[in-house]
Amino acid sequence: MSKNTESKNNNKKKKCRIWWPEQLPELDPSSSPPSSLLLFGWVFNGGDSVDLVVASLIFDEIWSSTNQFGDLQETLNAINRTMPNWLKERALFTLIGQCKFSPQKHLNGQIKDGISETQRGIFVKSGTWAELVLCEMKKLPFGNKERRFLPVVESLRLDPDLFENCDCHIILFDYPVQGNNHYSLNNWGICKKTGTNLKKPKWILDLENKPSRSVSESVILALNCSNFAKSCIEKHAGINRRSNRSFFLAISDVLWNCVAFCVASVSTIIYIFIQLSHKLLTYKSAKSLLYIIRKIFPYSCENIQIRSSQFLYWPVFLQGTGHLSSNPNTEFNHKSSLKRHFIFSNILTNTAFGFLLSLLLLNSKTLISHQISTTSHLLTESLLRSGLVWLMGAPAGFKLNTELAKVFGTVALNVVQLYSAILYRIVGERGLEGGIVGLGIAGVVFGAGTMLGFLLDLVRIGGLHVAALHWSVSVVYGNQIRGMASLWRIFRGIKWNPLRHRLDTHTPSVEQHIVGSLIFSPLLLLLPTTSVFYVFFTILNTQIALVCYFLEVLISVLYVMPVWELVLWGLNRRVFPSGIWFENLLAVGQFGEKKFGEEKEVLVSLIRSNFATIGQVVGPHFKKIFCTVPSSFCKSLAYGVLSGQRIPSNLNTNLPPLIPWMDISFRNYWNLCYRSIIASRSMQRGEIKGQK
């Protein structure tokens, strides 16, 4: 029965795609007898087509010499246990077949098989066995070799069918290596959207969370796992790749240990300073002082707390990169490495920017303090006081209520004079220089983010009197607008129902009409005077708020800036694949047993990757800045300005979450920092070995 089935399927045509690695072992077709190759990889059967992903090619002489075929199945099972689950559901990593040299090239020799018929039968019974023939291909416009040997399917068994007539398509790929390249079907930075927040049964959630993978996605995942599988199977076969750079690697290891020692020592000194400051501020007697400081400098305290917690935990995140080699997926390892290096690179960049800005401030603190005092005096005299005096007269020809304008102007002038005198008494020129020195120290110790947070608090303190005056005038203006709206509804015969939040019909009495008219007339006549002062203080307060918004966004940009990704993108854009494409070529080769020397054309493709642009690399991180800002912020801000509401002083942009405080001994923290740097170095050496 099986013979009849096989004879029927001999005439069937099967489309076969062979994913063949470009980095082949040293092939010597002139040897007598010639060597054959054992193929290890995955087989994806998609109905009319089949994909053979070849991860490793090993000479059969190695198996016959080492005699390690007995425990091969245990090694394959161990490799499959480490593979992703949905890849194991589609195909298992196994011995998929054997590859020989073209017979017409070796008429006088006999090809030896490194595995016996019994051993071959074990894998044939598993359902898949491919017999490939290596043929010399010509007219290939790539590579440095004059001739290249590519496989052609001689026979393919997919249990229970046997195919001897296959349309072959050869796809050449490079082994994915972490830190060098990998493959991806999706664009870089695209994340899956979350669904609704409605509660669903667990079995429905399991079905929704179970992804439906296509054959192409499975093949790409197999390609990303091929380097790991190749290294494991070569280790089992006893193939050791010696490095010729042992001397330079030894020198680099010594230098790296010195760098780790210095970084760990500096980090421990800063760790001691942070822990001592934290213990001093958490005493019972200092809690009231800490509460006052947080109220006066909220942004500075928040940024100091975030930066301190990140600094305490950077060795914990960085040390995790040394344990990524157990995951076979190169794409997953690369993205995990980017996340783990993010905090460390962000701390270094933030500290470097803070150090440079601090040097500029400390070197020219006298000049900066003089410019600040001159500018503040000019703004107070030319803008605030002159503007208020102008509003107390007839601004732009408007006829204002003289008594009300004098009341508003006099109160505002007294507030400006009093607040300016208090600031000058408290701060003065020496205090201003001391604030610049404190700003520089904050930049050196905690980075540019804390420095900008301190500057933001200073801007808010400097414009506090303007915010207070704007709030006072907005209360008067808002109540006046709401009162006039309520009286206008009475004249129209409607009223606002606060219980049902709607407008109901209402028939007012004559007394209500008279009282409403008496109140509405002065409110309407005083509205231009109130509006002029409200517009004046709204413009001033809006300018201060925009400066605060800009500083707040700049702080968030410093926290989410992917410095490490930008460096990698500049050095090697292959690390950020964004989809794939194929470069198709036609190769001419001599193959076939029935017609000796017949030349045929074979479709050969090179898999290429599109590279992400700088916008695709940075965009997902910058989107996190405004994820906590409501989409209707501008609309509500415009409505609040027109209706007399307060202007919000902050945007509430997204900041990194606070991490629980870590309190370990100084010695343990030094060891943790040192081990994290060494672990990062070991990971880099693993990447170099993978590239070889």
Secondary structure, 3 states (H helix, E strand, C coil): CHHHHHHHHCCCCEEEEEEEECCCCCCCCCCCCCCCEEEEEEEEECCCEEEEEEEEEEEHHHHHHHCCCCCHHHHHHHHHHHCCHHHHHHCCCEEEEEEEECHHHCCCCCCCCCCCHHHHHHHHHCCEEEEEEEEEEECCCCCCCCCEEEEEEEEEEECCEEECCEEEEEEEECCCECCCECCCCCCCCCCCCCCCCCCCCHHHHHHHHCCCCCHHHHHHHHHHHHHHHHHHHHHHHCCCCCCCCHHHHHHHHHHHHHHHHHHHHHHHHHHHHHHHHHHHHCCHHHHHHHHHHHHHCHHHHHHHHHHHHHHHHHHHHHHHHHHHHHCCCHHHHHHHHHHHHHHHHHHHHHHHHHHHHHHHHHHCHHHHHHHHHHHHHHHHHHHHHHHHHHHCCCHHHCCCCHHHHHHHHHHHHHHHHHHHHHHHHHCHHHHHHHHHHHHHHHHHHHCHHHHHHHHHHHHHHHCHHHHHHHHHHHHHHHHHHHHHHHHHHHHHCEEEECCCCEEEECCCCHHHHHHHHHHHHHHHHHHHHHHHHHHHHHHHHHHHHHHHHHHHHHHHHHHHCCHHHHHHHHHCHHHCEEEEEEEEEEEEEECCCCCCCCEEEEEEEEEEEEECCHHHHHHHHHHCCCCCCCCCHHHHHHHHHHHCCCCCCCCCCCCCCCCCCCCCCHHHHHHHHHHHHHHHHHHHHHHHHHHC
